[in-house]
Amino acid sequence: MMHSFPVGGRLALKSFGMLSLAAILVLAVARPAPTLSAQSADALFSGAKSEAQGAHKDILLVFSASWCGPCKLYERFLEDTQMKAITETAFVIVRIDVGERASDSNHANTPGGAELRSALGAEGEPGYPFIVITDPFGNPIVNSYRNGNKQMNVGYPEAPEEIDWYIAMLRRIPSISPADLAATRAWLRQHARR
């Protein structure tokens, strides 16, 4: 349907149409695309080693996926004010995505993440999160396979035996005090889903 415009209306309509098209193109180009980390797992680990050596800390690697419920629980644990004070005093923390779904355009695996996880002791698909603690030079100290059993990845420690193993993992880190271990155990018990 054509509207009537005063003299020059067709020119105004064309100008308005061109202006609208230009505005849409500018907005489409200016709108940032979802950003996916292109930094490789090796680069993240290398940066963590440099930081850990300078700060005299160990490294806590968390291999996880955005869709994973236990990973979100572990993230909540790491971000809790009380737990963050304990973990960030002892560790440089590195999060590496390894279980993202190919159909998810908003999340992607960290390049080389699965290979790094395997190089640090994981076999096959250990589950999520898979946790590895290394010394500042990247040598593995312990991982979340309970008592070394590769069929029993603790993941997010919630059951009493999982909490026991997680505390046993942390006990290998001299910078974590007995009081911090007790506080960590109490926090995990208190926040266990019932």
N, C-alpha and C positions, 0 to 999 in steps of 0.2 A: 504494500500500500504506500503510495507516494503522498507525502505531506506537502502543502504549499508553503513556501517561504517567501519573505519579501525579496525584492531584487537582490540578486547575488546569493540566493538561498541554496542553489545547487552547489555553488562554490563553497558555501559555508558547510553544507552537508558533506562534501568531499573532504574538506579540510578537517571537519570533526572526525570523519571516518579514518583518515590518515593519522590524525593525532591519537585516536583510540588505539589503532594498530601499533603505532610507535610506543605508546605507553605500555601496552601489553608485552611487547618485545623487550622493553627495558626492564619491566618487572620480572619477566621470565629469566632473563640473563642475570639480573641482580640477585634473584633469590638463590641462596646457597643450596647446593645439593647436599644430601645427607653425607656427612663425612665418615669415612671408614678408615681406620688406622692402617696406614701402609707401612708403618715401621715394623721391621721383622722381629721375630722372637730373639734371634741372635743379637740384634742391635739393642733391644730392651735389656737382655741379660748382660751384655757387655757394659752398658751404661750403669746397670745395677752393681756390677762387680767394681767398677771404678768408684762409685759412690760408697759402697760398703767398705772397700779398702781404706778410703779416706776417713770414714766415720767410725771405723773399727766395729762394724756390725756384720751380722750374717744376712743371708738373703732368704726371703720367704716368697717362693713362686707359687702362684695360684692359677692352675689351669682350669678354666671354666667356660660356661656358655651363658648367653643372655637369657635364655628361656628356662634355665635350670633353677628349680625351687631351692634345693640345698645350697646352690651357689649364692643365691640371694640371701639366704640365712647366714652364710659365712661372711658375706659382704657386710651385712648388718652387724655381725660380731666385730669385724675389723674396724668399722666406722663408729662403734659405740665409744663414747668419750673415755670411759675407764679402760676399755680394752685397747683402744688406739694408743693411749699413753704407754701401755706395756709393750705392745707389739712394735710400735715405731721407735721405741728406745732400743730394742734388740735387733730389729730387722730393717732392711730396705725391702719394701714389698713391691712385687711385680705381678701384674695380672695379665694373663695371656689367654685369649679366646681360642679354643680348639674344637668346640662342638657345635658351631653355628650351622644352621640349616641352609642349604643352597638356595631355597626358595625365599629366604629372608633378605630383602634388598637393603634393610637398615643395619644389619650386622654381618660381619665377616670374620672368618678365622684370622688370627694373627699369622702372617706368612711365616712358615717354618715352625709354628707352634707345636704341632703334633710330633715333628721330628725332634725338637728339643726335649719334649716330654719323654719320648722314647730314650733319647740319649741319657736322660737323668734317671732312668730306671723303670719307667712305666712299660708294661707289656700289653699289647692289644689295645682294647678300649677299657681303661680301668674304672671309668665312671667319673662323676663330677661332684664337687670339685676334686681335683687331684692336687695334693699339696706336696711340695718338695722344699726342704730346707737345705741350703748349701752354706759352705764357709764363704768368706769374702772373695775367694778366688774361683768360686763356682764348683767346688768339689762337693758332691752330695754328702750330707750328714745323715739325713733320715727322710722318709716320705710317709705318706698317709696309708700305705699298706700296713695294716695292723699286724704287728710282730713279724713283718716281712712276708706275710701270706698274700700272694698276688691275687687271691680271690676275694680279699676283704679290704677294699679301699674304704677308709673311714669317711671320707668326704666331709660333710658338715658333722662334727661330733655332737651327737644328741643322746644316744643310748649310753647307759653307764659304762659299758666296755669301750665304746668309742671315745668317750670323754677321758677314760683312763689312758687310752693309747695317745690321744692328743697331748695330754699332760706329760706322758713319757717322752713324746717327741720334743716338747719344750724343755724338759729336764736336761736334754743334751746341750742346751745353750747356756753357757756359764753366766751370761749377763742377765738372765732371768732369775730373779730371787725366789726363794721359797714362798715369800709373802705374795709375789706376783703369780706364782703357780697356784697358790690357794685361791687367790682372787679370780683367776681365770676359771678354775674348776667350779667355783661358786656361781660365777656368771653363767657358765654353760648349763649347769644344773637348773638354775632359776629360769632360764629362757628355753628350756626344753619344751617342745610341744607335748601336751598331755593327751 
